């Protein structure tokens, strides 16, 4: 059960879709229950719940009614958000006496300032929200997160969302062929929203001798288009089937995000043989090592730019550094968690 799913494009959406496919290939029956949204028709065992647009975060929907009795008969409930469907899933699990598992994907408090437009109000809301979410999560039988470290004072089992290393491998085809970009080419792909700090990519690009490609959509997209320097190229979301070509064609993948729990895109880029530059914050200080890229001091644009320039010249076996995050290992671990709880 998740409040985030297609047609919205984010890490949770792709994670659920790939987990469902892999688990079904192993003979399990998997239902995904998510908010209904225009532009996407449910596939087999996908249950769309009537919903309305989220007034605080564009592109996402809030499902209603909150509690339903007509869900399929489930052996396990696995929730992926602390909002409506997370609450509904926990209620179902308790009423049917089946295990309730929760995977922590997103530090939602990092989105507050973007939603309310005030750092003072945002900080006040954070002080209220985090304890409430912690209280809610304690009600689950198992908590998982992509790394053993977490922003919550709770015990999580490590369960990386998983990289499809069969798909994300280095490609010979140049994604930018015919566009004529000045080399080196560094790029970002993801949501264009406050917690991803895309404006810092523009600042880094100002004195960068090369091209910065920003791929994605989101609330700050118009601001990026309006303020980007000449060496920045903005593109809409790339079809996921083309992402491995995009990653492989970059000299460096960059991110300034402070709102990730794993940073799936950085690991996918590494799996395609591309080094990564990210801020020295959670989770990158755990996932980006000397064989996968460089870390810079968060907010320091000079250090950011220097690390990018250093990373351009690195010759690393970045693919080897992310094998522990492979999707096959994640599904093995997920099956084991399920089996232990049933």
C-alpha positions in Angstrom: 0.0 0.0 0.0 1.4 3.3 -1.1 0.3 6.9 -1.5 2.8 7.2 -4.3 2.5 5.3 -7.6 2.0 5.8 -11.3 1.5 8.0 -13.2 3.8 10.0 -10.9 7.5 9.3 -11.5 9.6 8.8 -8.4 11.8 6.3 -6.7 8.9 4.7 -4.7 6.9 4.2 -7.8 9.7 2.3 -9.6 10.6 0.4 -6.5 7.1 -1.0 -6.0 6.7 -1.8 -9.7 10.0 -3.7 -9.8 9.4 -5.5 -6.5 5.9 -6.6 -7.7 7.4 -8.0 -11.0 10.2 -9.9 -9.3 8.0 -11.3 -6.5 5.4 -12.5 -9.1 8.2 -14.1 -11.1 8.9 -16.2 -7.9 5.3 -17.3 -7.7 3.9 -14.8 -5.2 0.6 -12.9 -5.6 1.2 -9.2 -5.1 -1.4 -6.4 -5.0 -0.5 -2.7 -5.1 -3.1 -0.4 -3.6 -2.6 3.3 -4.5 -4.4 6.6 -5.2 -6.3 6.8 -8.4 -5.0 9.4 -10.8 -5.7 10.5 -14.4 -3.3 9.2 -16.9 -2.8 5.7 -15.6 -5.1 2.6 -15.8 -4.6 -0.2 -13.2 -2.6 -3.3 -14.4 -3.3 -6.8 -13.0 -3.6 -6.8 -9.2 -3.3 -3.0 -9.0 -6.1 -1.4 -7.0 -6.8 2.3 -7.5 -8.5 4.1 -4.6 -10.7 7.1 -5.4 -8.7 10.2 -4.6 -8.4 14.0 -4.9 -5.4 16.2 -5.7 -3.0 17.0 -2.9 -3.2 20.7 -2.3 0.2 20.8 -0.6 2.2 18.9 -3.1 1.3 19.1 -6.8 1.2 15.9 -8.8 0.2 13.6 -5.9 -3.3 12.6 -4.8 -4.9 11.8 -1.4 -7.1 8.7 -1.4 -10.5 8.4 0.2 -12.3 6.7 1.9 -9.5 6.1 4.4 -10.9 2.7 5.7 -12.2 0.0 3.4 -13.3 -3.5 3.9 -13.1 -4.8 0.3 -9.4 -5.3 0.0 -8.3 -8.8 -1.2 -7.5 -11.4 1.5 -3.9 -10.7 2.3 -1.2 -12.7 4.2 1.0 -9.6 4.7 0.5 -5.9 4.5 3.5 -3.9 3.4 3.1 -0.1 3.7 5.3 2.5 2.0 4.0 5.8 3.3 2.8 7.2 6.6 -0.2 8.9 5.0 -3.7 7.7 4.1 -2.9 4.3 2.7 -0.3 3.6 5.3 -2.9 4.2 8.0 -5.4 2.1 6.1 -2.9 -0.7 5.6 -2.0 -0.8 9.3 -5.7 -0.9 10.2 -6.4 -3.8 7.9 -3.4 -5.7 9.3 -4.5 -5.3 12.9 -8.2 -6.2 12.1 -7.2 -9.3 10.2 -4.3 -10.2 12.5 -1.7 -10.4 9.7 1.9 -9.0 9.8 2.3 -5.3 9.1 5.6 -4.2 7.5 6.7 -0.6 6.8 9.4 0.6 4.5 10.7 4.1 5.2 11.4 5.8 1.8 11.1 9.6 2.4 11.8 12.1 5.2 8.5 13.9 4.6 9.5 16.7 6.9 12.0 17.9 4.3 9.1 18.8 2.0 7.3 21.1 4.5 9.0 24.3 3.7 8.2 23.8 0.0 4.6 23.2 0.8 4.0 26.1 3.3 6.5 28.6 2.0 7.9 29.5 5.4 11.0 28.1 7.2 9.6 29.2 10.6 6.3 27.4 10.1 8.1 24.4 8.5 10.4 24.0 11.5 7.4 24.2 13.9 5.6 21.5 11.8 8.7 19.3 11.9 8.8 19.3 15.7 5.2 18.1 15.7 5.3 15.7 12.7 8.4 13.6 13.5 7.3 12.4 16.9 3.8 11.6 15.5 5.3 9.6 12.6 7.6 7.8 15.1 4.6 6.8 17.2 2.8 5.5 14.1 5.8 3.5 12.9 6.2 1.7 16.3 2.9 0.0 15.6 4.3 -2.1 12.7 5.8 -5.5 13.2 8.8 -4.8 11.0 10.4 -1.6 9.9 12.8 -1.5 6.9 15.0 1.2 5.4 17.5 1.3 2.6 20.4 1.7 4.9 20.9 0.6 8.5 21.2 4.3 9.5 18.0 6.4 9.6 16.7 9.8 10.5 14.3 8.1 13.0 15.2 6.8 16.4 13.8 3.4 15.6 15.2 0.0 14.8 15.2 -0.7 11.0 16.2 -3.8 9.1 18.4 -2.9 6.2 16.5 -3.4 2.9 17.9 -1.4 -0.1 15.3 -0.6 -2.7 17.5 -2.4 -5.2 19.1 -1.7 -8.5 18.2 -3.7 -11.6 21.9 -4.3 -12.6 20.8 -6.4 -15.6 19.3 -3.2 -17.1 21.5 -0.5 -15.6 24.8 -1.3 -17.3 27.1 0.8 -19.5 25.8 1.5 -23.0 27.8 2.3 -26.1 25.0 4.5 -27.6 25.5 8.2 -27.0 22.2 9.6 -25.5 23.3 13.2 -26.6 24.4 12.3 -30.1 23.6 15.2 -32.5 22.9 17.7 -29.7 26.4 19.1 -29.7 27.0 19.6 -26.0 30.3 21.0 -24.7 32.3 18.4 -22.8 32.6 17.3 -20.1 28.9 16.6 -19.6 27.5 16.2 -16.1 23.9 15.6 -15.3 21.1 15.1 -12.8 17.8 13.2 -13.1 15.0 13.3 -10.6 12.3 15.5 -9.1 12.8 19.3 -9.5 11.8 20.1 -6.0 13.1 22.0 -3.0 14.5 19.0 -1.1 16.6 18.1 -4.2 18.2 21.6 -4.2 18.3 21.9 -8.0 19.2 25.6 -7.8 22.6 24.5 -6.4 23.2 22.8 -9.7 22.8 26.1 -11.4 25.2 27.8 -9.0 27.8 25.0 -9.6 27.3 25.4 -13.4 28.1 29.1 -13.4 31.9 28.6 -13.4 31.9 25.1 -14.7 33.7 24.6 -18.1 31.3 22.0 -19.6 27.6 21.3 -19.8 25.2 20.5 -17.0 22.1 18.6 -18.0 19.1 18.7 -15.6 16.4 16.1 -16.3 13.0 16.0 -14.5 9.8 17.8 -13.6 8.5 19.3 -10.4 7.4 22.4 -8.5 10.7 24.3 -9.1 10.9 23.5 -12.8 9.8 27.0 -14.0 12.4 28.6 -11.7 15.2 26.4 -13.1 14.1 27.2 -16.7 14.1 30.9 -16.0 17.4 31.2 -14.1 19.7 28.6 -15.8 23.0 29.8 -17.3 23.9 29.1 -20.9 25.7 25.9 -20.2 22.7 24.3 -18.5 20.4 22.1 -20.6 16.9 21.3 -19.1 15.0 18.2 -20.2 11.7 16.7 -19.2 11.6 13.3 -17.5 13.3 10.6 -19.7 11.4 7.3 -20.3 12.9 4.8 -17.8 13.8 2.6 -20.7 16.3 5.2 -21.9 17.8 6.1 -18.4 20.7 3.6 -18.8 21.7 5.4 -22.0 21.5 8.8 -20.2 23.6 7.7 -17.2 26.2 6.0 -19.5 26.6 9.2 -21.6 27.5 11.4 -18.7 31.0 12.0 -17.5 29.6 12.5 -13.9 26.2 12.2 -12.3 25.6 15.0 -9.8 23.1 15.7 -7.1 22.6 18.3 -4.4 19.7 16.5 -2.7 19.3 16.5 1.1 16.0 14.6 1.1 17.0 11.0 0.1 17.0 7.8 2.1 19.2 5.9 -0.5 19.6 8.0 -3.6 18.5 5.4 -6.2 19.6 7.5 -9.2 23.2 7.8 -7.9 23.5 4.0 -7.6 21.9 3.5 -11.0 24.5 5.8 -12.5 27.3 3.9 -10.7 25.8 0.7 -12.1 26.2 2.2 -15.6 29.9 2.9 -14.9 29.4 6.7 -14.1 31.0 8.3 -11.1 28.8 10.4 -8.8 29.3 13.7 -6.9 26.9 14.2 -4.0 26.8 16.3 -0.8 28.4 14.8 2.4 25.0 14.2 4.0 22.9 11.1 4.8 22.6 8.7 2.9 25.5 9.6 0.5 28.1 9.6 3.2 27.2 5.8 3.5 26.6 4.9 -0.1 29.2 7.0 -2.0 32.7 5.7 -1.4 36.2 6.2 -2.9 35.4 3.7 -5.7 32.1 5.3 -6.7 32.7 9.1 -6.7 33.2 12.2 -4.6 31.5 14.0 -1.7 31.4 17.7 -1.2 30.6 19.9 1.8 26.9 20.6 1.5 26.1 24.2 0.5 29.8 24.9 -0.5 29.5 25.6 -4.3 33.3 25.9 -4.7 33.8 22.5 -3.2 31.0 21.1 -5.3 32.6 22.4 -8.5 36.0 21.2 -7.5 34.7 17.7 -6.7 33.0 17.6 -10.1 36.2 18.6 -11.9 38.1 15.9 -10.0 35.4 13.2 -10.7 35.5 13.9 -14.5 39.1 12.5 -14.5 38.4 9.5 -12.3 38.8 5.9 -13.7 36.7 3.8 -11.3 35.0 0.5 -11.3 31.8 2.1 -10.0 29.7 -0.9 -11.0 31.5 -3.2 -8.6 30.9 -0.7 -5.7 27.1 -1.0 -6.0 26.7 -4.8 -6.3 25.5 -5.1 -2.7 22.5 -2.9 -3.7 21.4 -5.3 -6.5 17.7 -5.9 -6.9 18.1 -9.7 -6.8 19.7 -9.4 -3.4 16.9 -7.1 -2.2 14.2 -9.5 -3.3 16.0 -12.4 -1.6 16.0 -10.4 1.6 12.4 -9.3 1.2 11.3 -12.9 0.8 13.1 -13.8 3.9 11.4 -11.0 5.9 8.0 -12.1 4.7 8.7 -15.8 5.5 9.9 -15.0 9.0 6.7 -13.0 9.7 4.0 -15.3 8.3 
